[in-house]
Amino acid sequence: MSSTPWWQSATAYQIYPRSFCDLNGDGVGDIPGILSKLDHLADLGIGFIWLSPVYRSPMADNGYDISDYDAIAPEFGTMADMEKLIAEAKARGIGIVMDLVVNHTSDEHAWFQAARSSLMDPKRDWYIWRDPDADGGPPDDQQSLFGGPAWTLDPLSGQYYFHLFDRKQPDLNWENPHMRAQIWAMMNRWFDRGIAGFRMDVIDLIGKDVDAEITADGPKLHDYIREMHRETLAGRDVVTVGEAWSANLDNALLFTGRDRGELSMVFQFAHVTEGWDPAFGKWRARPRDLVGLKRVFNAWQQALAEDGWNSLFWSNHDLPRAVSKYGDDSPEWRVRSAKALSTVLHLMKGTPYVFQGEEIGMTNMSFDQVEDFDDVEIRNNFRIQTGRGLTEAEFLAGANANGRDNARTPMQWASGPGAGFTMGTPWLPLNPNAEEINVALDRANPDGVFEHYKALISLRNKLVIVTHGRFIPLAPEHPDVWAYARERDGQRLTMVANLTSAPVAFEVPPEGAVAGSCVTSTALPRADLQGRIDLAPWEAVAVLGP
């Protein structure tokens, strides 16, 4: 193994299979569809694909409710298709990273079916059960993250089972060593099939202490992750990334420190929640706060400067489209703002993640009424948040700004019916702008978003300063400009970006001043960044020099 892990210079690409490419015409994306687009991804230059769940599932939460970890959902294909995808991707230098969803299973999983069959079944303790309270109600008032009680009564046994998400997603009891052993065995079977690693769904929840009402970052969390590492990851040249909404500057190194024996990196969401409303969270839309965003990214860059590793992302299947959330998705500025945002992110230290469609500047889709949304989280929260005081119009605005269906509208491959995604009726409506925003049109444009992403990904592979250079924030309190420098071996790379739709005058701080060669620009190239400069709208430029 190289002393520098391969994933530190790689760029990841997330595929949400249901919405990526449908080859059989049933309106649902599938694994053969992914196979048909591997050359697109290879040309982009990515190092690995994070594949959202394709396991067998009743699809109560679009695959995050798994009923069989060793089978493929029929709507996505077969295990033979999956093995072909792993092999074909590997032939192009691309690893497949599976989504590991082990905080919970589906209530249709054989384990849960056995567990609920009898109080004496050996698998009963693989889940979390409690007796009703004195009045026959739930054991306590803990709430599901999808809205409503976190306890559901099982009429077969008269006990309640715990679920932090939907009632069809019962939480596993990680205190049971026999259950953990089955998880390790399942992970090792997937490694034997040739995958390159795992993205671990809500991994910070597995150490929960339900009776103490501690769900995230529980007392045994890191014991379980270290056991996982010993039993499945040790000695393998793989990448692991844990989704951890509770990760913060104080505990991040517990997950990712080099000597911890846990994970390669975590997804932390401080930059996401920073923009949420204090009272209603993401359900009340708020304007972008650039200074707050910079504060979060700068802090994480510096906290993991010497140890651990950052994951870098604007978007995923749970978040809005980057160009709509942080940029300007109007026809005039969409392309340039998408390129500016990518420049800001991809020249930081860490592993960047590109969500499908981000590489062509896909936008949020505006839904006209709450009933049009597919997402269970939105449907559940509409009743809850309007009951707490949000108006229906406010909730709709929040769901349109931050809801999960924004990222899940089908990939826009071409103009015409089905947008190249399907020959049938898509499972979720296509964004009406698919005629103007699609892969075919963007790739035909040498100044398009795709070519800019491709160039940035190539820079990460070519320039060690991008992968390992020291990070120096510049002008952190400037309300319109994002700037930083990277330094290594006597070289300096300075990035300056005007993240507004108006011209801005900016004074480059002395610690960022550089003259040399322009490595990327969304406007005219510059050979130096020194003193006072006039930045065009959404101009992002990086200069490398001594």
C-alpha positions in Angstrom: 0.0 0.0 0.0 1.1 3.6 -0.8 1.9 5.8 2.2 -0.6 8.2 0.8 -4.0 6.5 0.5 -5.4 6.5 -3.0 -8.7 8.1 -1.9 -6.9 11.3 -0.8 -6.3 12.4 -4.4 -9.5 10.8 -5.7 -12.8 12.5 -6.4 -16.1 10.7 -5.6 -19.3 10.7 -7.5 -22.6 9.8 -5.9 -25.2 7.9 -7.8 -28.8 7.7 -6.6 -29.7 4.7 -8.7 -33.5 5.3 -8.9 -32.9 8.6 -10.7 -29.7 8.0 -12.7 -30.5 6.1 -15.8 -33.3 3.7 -16.7 -32.5 1.2 -19.4 -35.6 -1.1 -19.3 -38.2 1.7 -19.6 -40.1 1.1 -16.3 -39.3 4.7 -15.2 -36.9 3.6 -12.4 -33.2 3.9 -12.8 -31.3 0.6 -12.8 -27.8 -0.9 -12.7 -27.7 -1.6 -16.4 -28.4 2.1 -16.8 -25.4 2.9 -14.6 -23.3 0.5 -16.7 -24.3 2.4 -19.8 -23.0 5.7 -18.4 -19.6 4.5 -17.0 -17.7 6.1 -19.8 -19.3 9.5 -18.9 -17.9 9.1 -15.4 -14.5 7.8 -16.5 -14.2 10.9 -18.8 -15.1 13.1 -15.8 -12.1 11.6 -14.0 -13.6 10.3 -10.8 -11.9 7.7 -8.6 -14.9 6.0 -7.0 -18.7 5.9 -7.1 -20.7 6.1 -3.9 -23.7 4.0 -4.9 -26.9 4.7 -2.8 -28.6 1.5 -1.8 -29.5 -1.1 -4.4 -30.2 -3.9 -2.0 -33.6 -5.7 -1.9 -36.1 -3.4 -0.2 -39.8 -2.6 0.1 -38.8 1.0 -0.7 -40.6 2.7 2.1 -37.6 5.1 2.2 -36.2 4.6 -1.3 -33.9 1.7 -0.4 -32.7 2.9 3.0 -35.0 0.2 4.4 -33.2 -3.0 3.5 -34.9 -6.4 3.6 -31.9 -8.4 2.3 -28.3 -7.2 2.4 -27.2 -10.0 0.0 -29.7 -9.5 -2.8 -30.3 -6.7 -5.3 -33.7 -5.0 -5.6 -35.4 -6.4 -8.7 -36.2 -2.9 -9.9 -32.5 -2.2 -10.0 -31.3 -5.5 -11.6 -29.7 -8.7 -10.4 -26.6 -9.7 -8.5 -25.0 -10.5 -11.9 -25.6 -6.9 -13.0 -24.0 -5.7 -9.7 -20.9 -7.9 -10.2 -20.6 -6.7 -13.8 -20.8 -3.1 -12.6 -18.0 -3.7 -10.0 -15.8 -5.3 -12.7 -16.6 -2.7 -15.5 -16.0 0.2 -13.2 -12.7 -1.3 -11.9 -11.6 -1.7 -15.5 -11.9 2.1 -15.9 -10.1 2.8 -12.7 -13.2 3.5 -10.7 -14.1 1.8 -7.4 -17.6 1.1 -6.2 -18.4 2.2 -2.6 -21.6 0.7 -1.3 -24.1 2.3 1.1 -24.0 0.5 4.4 -27.3 1.0 6.2 -27.0 -0.8 9.5 -28.6 1.5 12.1 -31.8 -0.2 11.0 -33.3 -2.7 8.6 -36.7 -3.0 7.0 -39.5 -4.4 9.0 -39.7 -7.0 6.2 -36.1 -8.2 6.8 -36.0 -11.9 7.9 -34.2 -10.9 11.1 -37.1 -8.7 12.2 -39.7 -11.2 11.1 -38.0 -13.7 13.3 -37.6 -11.2 16.1 -41.3 -10.4 16.2 -42.4 -14.0 15.9 -41.7 -14.8 19.6 -40.4 -13.2 22.7 -38.1 -16.1 23.0 -36.7 -16.0 19.5 -32.8 -15.7 19.5 -33.1 -12.7 17.2 -35.6 -10.9 19.5 -32.6 -9.0 21.1 -31.3 -8.0 17.7 -33.8 -5.1 17.8 -34.9 -2.7 20.6 -38.1 -3.6 22.4 -39.7 -2.2 25.4 -42.9 -2.7 27.3 -45.7 -0.1 27.1 -46.0 2.5 29.8 -48.6 2.1 32.6 -51.3 3.5 30.3 -50.4 1.2 27.4 -48.7 3.9 25.4 -45.1 4.3 24.2 -42.4 3.7 26.8 -41.3 7.4 26.4 -41.9 10.4 24.2 -38.8 10.1 22.0 -39.6 11.3 18.4 -38.7 9.9 15.0 -36.4 12.0 12.8 -39.1 11.6 10.1 -41.8 13.0 12.5 -44.1 11.3 15.0 -43.2 8.8 17.9 -40.0 6.8 17.7 -41.9 3.8 19.1 -44.4 1.6 17.3 -46.6 -1.1 19.0 -46.1 -4.6 17.6 -49.6 -6.2 18.2 -48.1 -9.7 17.9 -46.1 -9.4 21.1 -47.6 -6.4 22.9 -44.3 -4.6 23.0 -43.1 -1.5 21.3 -40.1 -1.5 18.9 -37.8 1.6 18.5 -37.2 3.3 15.2 -35.4 6.6 14.7 -36.8 6.8 11.2 -39.9 5.4 9.7 -42.0 2.8 11.5 -41.0 0.4 8.7 -37.3 0.9 9.7 -36.8 -0.8 13.1 -33.4 0.1 14.7 -30.9 -2.7 15.3 -29.7 -3.4 18.8 -25.9 -2.9 18.5 -25.3 -4.2 22.0 -26.0 -7.7 20.7 -22.7 -9.3 19.6 -24.3 -11.9 17.5 -26.1 -9.2 15.4 -22.8 -7.4 15.0 -21.1 -10.5 13.9 -23.6 -10.9 11.1 -23.0 -7.3 10.0 -19.2 -8.0 9.8 -19.8 -11.2 7.8 -22.1 -9.3 5.4 -19.5 -6.5 4.9 -16.8 -9.1 4.2 -18.9 -10.8 1.6 -19.3 -7.5 -0.2 -15.5 -6.9 0.0 -15.1 -10.4 -1.5 -17.2 -9.2 -4.4 -14.6 -6.5 -5.1 -16.1 -3.3 -3.8 -13.8 -0.4 -2.8 -15.4 0.6 0.5 -18.5 1.7 2.3 -20.4 4.9 2.9 -22.0 4.4 6.3 -25.5 5.7 6.7 -26.1 7.6 10.0 -23.3 5.7 11.6 -23.2 8.0 14.6 -26.5 6.6 15.7 -25.4 2.9 16.2 -24.1 3.6 19.7 -27.4 4.8 21.1 -28.6 4.3 24.7 -32.4 4.4 24.2 -33.2 4.3 27.9 -31.0 7.3 28.6 -32.5 8.9 25.5 -29.1 9.3 23.9 -29.3 8.6 20.2 -26.3 10.3 18.4 -22.7 9.9 19.5 -23.6 7.3 22.2 -21.2 5.9 24.8 -20.3 2.7 22.8 -20.2 4.3 19.3 -16.5 4.2 18.9 -16.1 0.8 20.4 -18.4 -0.6 17.7 -16.6 1.3 14.9 -13.2 0.0 16.1 -14.6 -3.5 16.3 -15.9 -3.1 12.7 -12.4 -1.9 11.6 -10.8 -5.0 13.2 -13.2 -7.4 11.8 -13.7 -6.1 8.3 -11.5 -3.1 7.3 -8.0 -3.8 8.7 -5.5 -4.8 6.0 -7.8 -3.8 3.2 -7.0 -0.8 0.8 -10.5 0.6 1.0 -12.2 3.9 1.7 -14.8 4.4 4.4 -16.9 7.5 5.0 -19.3 7.8 7.9 -22.5 10.0 7.7 -22.4 11.7 11.1 -24.8 14.6 11.7 -23.5 14.8 15.2 -19.8 15.2 14.1 -18.2 18.4 15.3 -14.8 19.9 15.7 -14.4 18.2 19.1 -15.1 14.6 18.1 -14.2 14.5 14.4 -10.7 13.1 15.1 -12.3 10.2 17.1 -13.7 9.0 13.8 -10.9 9.8 11.5 -7.6 10.1 13.4 -4.8 8.1 11.8 -4.2 6.0 14.9 -7.8 5.5 15.8 -8.5 2.5 13.6 -12.0 3.8 12.6 -12.9 5.5 9.4 -11.2 7.3 6.5 -13.4 10.4 6.8 -16.9 11.5 7.9 -19.6 13.5 6.3 -20.2 16.4 8.7 -23.1 18.7 8.1 -22.2 21.9 10.0 -22.3 23.9 6.7 -25.8 22.5 6.0 -27.3 23.2 9.4 -25.6 26.6 9.7 -28.2 27.9 7.2 -31.2 26.4 8.9 -33.8 28.4 10.8 -33.4 28.2 14.6 -37.1 27.4 15.2 -38.1 25.4 12.1 -34.9 23.9 10.9 -34.7 23.4 7.1 -38.5 23.9 6.7 -38.3 27.7 6.8 -36.2 29.0 3.9 -33.4 31.5 4.8 -31.0 33.5 2.6 -27.4 32.3 2.2 -25.0 33.6 4.8 -21.6 33.4 3.1 -19.6 34.5 6.1 -21.2 31.8 8.2 -20.5 29.2 5.4 -16.8 30.2 5.3 -16.5 30.1 9.0 -17.6 26.4 9.0 -15.4 25.3 6.2 -12.4 27.2 7.4 -12.8 25.7 10.9 -13.0 22.1 9.5 -10.0 22.7 7.2 -7.9 23.8 10.1 -9.2 21.3 12.6 -8.2 18.3 10.4 -5.1 20.0 9.0 -2.6 17.6 10.6 -4.7 14.5 11.3 -7.9 13.0 10.0 -9.4 13.9 6.6 -12.2 16.1 5.3 -15.0 15.1 3.0 -16.0 18.0 0.7 -19.5 18.3 -0.7 -22.3 20.7 -1.5 -25.0 18.2 -2.4 -26.2 14.7 -2.0 -29.5 12.8 -2.2 -30.8 14.4 1.0 -29.9 18.0 0.1 -30.9 20.7 -2.4 -29.0 21.3 -5.6 -25.8 23.4 -5.0 -26.4 25.9 -7.8 -29.9 26.7 -6.4 -28.9 26.7 -2.8 -25.6 28.5 -2.9 -25.4 30.0 -6.4 -27.6 31.7 -8.9 -29.7 29.3 -11.0 -31.0 32.0 -13.3 -30.3 31.4 -17.0 -27.8 34.3 -17.0 -25.6 33.1 -14.1 -26.3 29.3 -13.6 -23.3 28.0 -15.5 -20.8 30.5 -14.1 -22.1 30.2 -10.5 -22.0 26.4 -10.7 -18.4 26.6 -11.9 -17.5 29.1 -9.2 -19.0 26.9 -6.4 -17.1 23.9 -7.7 -13.8 25.9 -7.8 -14.3 26.9 -4.1 -14.9 23.3 -3.0 -12.5 21.3 -5.2 -9.3 23.3 -4.3 -9.7 22.7 -0.6 -8.0 19.8 1.3 -10.1 16.7 1.4 -12.0 14.3 -0.9 -14.6 16.1 -3.0 -18.0 14.4 -3.7 -19.9 15.2 -6.8 -23.7 14.4 -6.7 -25.2 13.2 -10.0 -26.1 16.2 -12.2 -24.0 18.6 -10.3 -21.4 18.3 -13.0 -23.8 19.9 -15.5 -25.3 22.4 -13.1 -28.7 20.8 -12.5 -31.1 22.9 -10.4 -33.8 22.5 -7.8 -37.3 21.8 -9.1 -40.2 23.9 -7.9 -43.1 21.9 -6.7 -46.5 23.7 -6.7 -48.1 21.9 -3.8 -47.1 19.7 -0.9 -49.0 16.8 -2.4 -46.6 16.8 -5.4 -43.7 15.7 -3.2 -42.8 12.0 -3.1 -40.5 12.2 0.0 -41.8 10.6 3.2 -39.9 13.2 5.3 -41.6 16.1 3.6 -45.1 14.5 3.9 -44.7 13.7 7.6 -43.3 17.1 8.4 -46.0 19.1 6.7 -48.5 18.2 9.4 -46.0 18.6 12.2 -44.5 22.0 11.1 -47.8 23.6 10.2 -49.1 22.4 13.5 -46.2 24.3 15.2 -47.0 27.5 13.4 -45.6 27.5 9.9 -48.1 28.5 7.2 -48.6 26.2 4.3 -46.9 28.7 2.0 -43.9 29.0 4.3 -43.6 25.2 4.5 -43.8 24.9 0.7 -41.1 27.5 0.3 -38.9 25.6 2.7 -39.5 22.2 1.1 -38.7 23.7 -2.3 -35.5 25.3 -1.0 -34.3 22.4 1.1 -36.4 19.3 0.5 -34.9 15.9 -0.5 -36.9 15.6 -3.8 -34.8 18.4 -5.3 -31.8 16.0 -5.6 -33.9 13.1 -6.6 -35.5 14.3 -9.9 -34.2 12.2 -12.7 -30.8 12.8 -14.3 -31.1 15.0 -17.4 -29.1 13.3 -20.1 -30.5 14.8 -23.3 -33.3 16.9 -24.8 -36.6 15.2 -25.8 -39.2 13.0 -24.0 -37.8 11.3 -20.9 -34.6 13.5 -21.1 -32.6 10.4 -22.0 -33.3 9.0 -18.5 -36.2 6.7 -19.5 -38.3 5.6 -22.4 -41.2 5.3 -19.9 -42.9 7.5 -17.3 -40.3 8.6 -14.7 -40.9 7.6 -11.1 -40.5 11.3 -10.1 -41.3 14.1 -12.6 -38.5 15.5 -14.6 -37.4 19.1 -14.1 -39.1 21.1 -16.9 -35.7 22.7 -17.6 -34.3 19.4 -18.9 -34.7 20.7 -22.5 -32.1 23.4 -21.7 -30.0 21.7 -19.0 -28.7 18.3 -19.9 -25.5 16.3 -20.3 -25.6 16.3 -24.1 -25.9 20.1 -24.4 -23.4 20.8 -21.6 -20.7 18.4 -22.9 -21.0 20.0 -26.4 -20.0 23.3 -24.8 -16.3 23.6 -24.3 -17.0 26.3 -21.7 -19.7 24.2 -19.9 -19.9 23.0 -16.4 -18.8 19.5 -17.2 -15.5 20.6 -18.7 -14.8 22.8 -15.6 -15.4 19.9 -13.3 -13.2 17.6 -15.4 -10.4 20.2 -15.2 -10.7 20.6 -11.4 -10.6 16.8 -10.9 -7.6 16.6 -13.1 -5.8 19.3 -11.0 -6.3 17.3 -7.9 -4.6 14.4 -9.5 -1.7 16.5 -10.9 -1.0 19.0 -8.1 0.2 17.7 -4.7 -0.5 21.2 -3.3 -4.2 20.6 -3.9 -4.2 17.3 -2.1 -1.8 18.1 0.8 -1.0 21.8 0.9 -1.5 23.8 4.1 -4.8 25.7 4.1 -4.8 29.4 4.9 -8.2 31.3 5.1 -8.2 34.8 3.5 -10.6 37.6 4.3 -13.0 35.4 6.3 -15.4 38.3 7.1 -15.8 39.5 3.5 -19.6 39.2 2.8 -19.2 38.4 -1.0 -15.8 36.9 -1.7 -14.5 33.4 -0.7 -10.7 33.3 -0.7 -8.0 31.0 0.6 -4.4 30.0 -0.1 -2.7 26.6 -0.1 1.0 26.3 0.5 3.5 23.4 0.1 7.2 23.1 -0.7 7.7 26.8 -1.3 4.7 27.1 -3.6 1.4 29.0 -3.1 -1.9 28.4 -4.7 -4.4 31.2 -4.1 -8.1 30.9 -4.9 -10.4 33.9 -5.0 -14.1 33.7 -5.8 -16.8 36.4 -6.1 -19.9 34.5 -5.1 -22.4 37.1 -6.1 -24.2 38.2 -9.3 -22.6 41.7 -9.2 -19.0 42.9 -9.7 -16.9 43.2 -6.6 -13.7 45.0 -5.8 -11.4 42.9 -3.5 -8.1 43.5 -1.8 -6.0 40.4 -1.8 -4.4 40.0 1.7 -0.6 39.9 1.6 -0.5 36.3 2.9 -2.4 35.3 -0.2 -0.6 37.4 -2.8 0.8 35.3 -5.7 2.1 35.7 -9.2 2.6 32.8 -11.6 0.3 30.7 -13.7 -3.5 30.6 -13.8 -4.6 27.0 -13.1 -8.4 27.7 -13.4 -10.8 30.5 -14.0 -14.5 31.0 -14.6 -13.8 34.3 -16.4 -10.7 35.6 -18.1 -7.4 34.1 -16.8 -5.2 36.0 -14.5 -1.5 35.6 -14.0 -1.4 37.2 -10.5 -3.6 37.9 -7.5 -2.1 40.8 -5.7 -3.4 44.1 -4.3 -6.8 45.4 -5.4 -8.6 43.3 -8.1 -12.0 43.8 -9.7 -13.9 40.6 -9.8 -16.7 39.9 -12.4 -19.9 38.3 -11.2 -19.2 34.7 -10.2 -15.6 34.9 -11.1 -13.5 32.2 -9.4 -9.8 32.1 -10.2 -6.8 30.2 -8.8 -3.2 31.2 -9.4 -0.1 29.0 -8.6 3.3 30.6 -8.0 6.3 30.6 -5.7 
